[in-house]
Every structure is written in C-alpha cells, then in structure tokens.
Amino acid sequence: GAVVSQHPSRVICKSGTSVKIECRSLDFQATTMFWYRQFPKKSLMLMATSNEGSKATYEQGVEKDKFLINHASLTLSTLTVTSAHPEDSSFYICSASSPSTYSYNEQFFGPGTRLTVL
Amino acid sequence: QKEVEQDPGPLSVPEGAIVSLNCTYSNSAFQYFMWYRQYSRKGPELLMYTYSSGNKEDGRFTAQVDKSSKYISLFIRDSQPSDSATYLCAMDQTGANNLFFGTGTRLTVIP
C-alpha cells in the first residue's frame, strides 16, 4: 500500500505555544488529505478535509482558527495547533487519498503524532 | 446515539482461536464498510472493505455486512499473536471518504 509519513511522531510543548505537524504522502500524489484526532478509548474523529490548493473544510465543532491546515502541494499537508492548551493534548493522525479507478478511494493513514501540552 | 458502536474490549484469545469482532450502526445510508487494524503507536491500515451487504473473504479474514440489522462483523480464523492489535470498523455513505469510526476493539492473541 501507499506510504504516508508524519513528523514529528511525538511533541511536548508549553501551554500557549504553537505546534506544526507535517503529513507527507511518500509515493503517491494525494489530492485529498484528512486530519483526525484520537482520544484514548474513543473513536477517530475527523477534524478537517483538505484538497490541494484550496481551503480546508472543517467538521462541526472544530475551530479553524485554532487548527490551521495548509495543503500546499499534492504530497504535503500541515496542521498547526495555535496557542496550544492542555486540552489539545491528543493523538493526531493524518490520512491521504487520491482518485482511484476502483469504486472506493482508500485512505492511507500516517503513523500519528502524540501531542502533549504542559 | 453514536453513529457507530463497537465494544472496546479488551478481548484475549488463545492462539488458533476464531475471533469475532462486531459493530452496529444507526445510519441506514452507510454503503461502504471497512475494517482497519491499528498497532500501538501506528496509524490504522485498511484490512478489508465491503460495499453494501454480503460477505468478503481474504485469507484468514472474513467480513460480513447485514444492512437489515445494521450489523457488521470481522472474523479472524486461526488467530496468531501477530494479529494482536486494535481493530476499528468504519463506515462511509458515498465512498467520498467521510468515514465514521467505531472506538476500536483491542485484541490480544496469547501464544
């Protein structure tokens, strides 16, 4: 399957700082990238969907000014958590997909980034 | 009511056992049904997907979808310690990738 990487894998920061997480599709061009948040023993929750070159579409309840998403190229999307607070501590996972000749466009997931805000 | 319900477990079975994992859902518009496997500190990887009702088999894995009951299952035959992971079900209405995930069931296969 296709490979998606995330960087960093783990980050610890102080409250009030901003953190940027990168998501890269390594061996395919991803027209669409997704950002999820996963709490312990909870479902993966979709935060936003981004298409290359256009603004991200945020899910209800997700603050777009707090979680800035940039999809600058077909292989890179970034999520910036601005003015992070302890309640933003979570596991953030990105995924990527591209148009497929099959009936279902599979999402390929990155390994995730563990964010801890002190 | 959550869109997708999944028993979080944990579930422990001896090596070689048949494992049954299940999810129920409330949205009758779901058409695509997926099972993902997630190892610790890794992202989910797609195991199988099924469109609409029916069964699908891939090696030791069988996925079943019963849309009339809004119930899906994943069976693992001859389970191996390497199958130890969290298994997440996910569903999609249109195939456009708006996925709704279950909470995941943590499975441990004991050698």
Interface residues (C-beta under 8 A of the other chain):
Chain A: G1 V4 Q6 S9 T32 F34 K41 K42 S43 L44 M45 L46 T49 I93 S95 S97 S103 Y104 N105 E106 Q107 F108 F109 G110 P111 G112 R114
Chain B: K2 V4 P8 Y32 Y36 R41 K42 G43 P44 E45 L46 Y49 Y51 L88 A90 D92 G95 A96 N97 N98 L99 F100 F101 G102 T103 G104
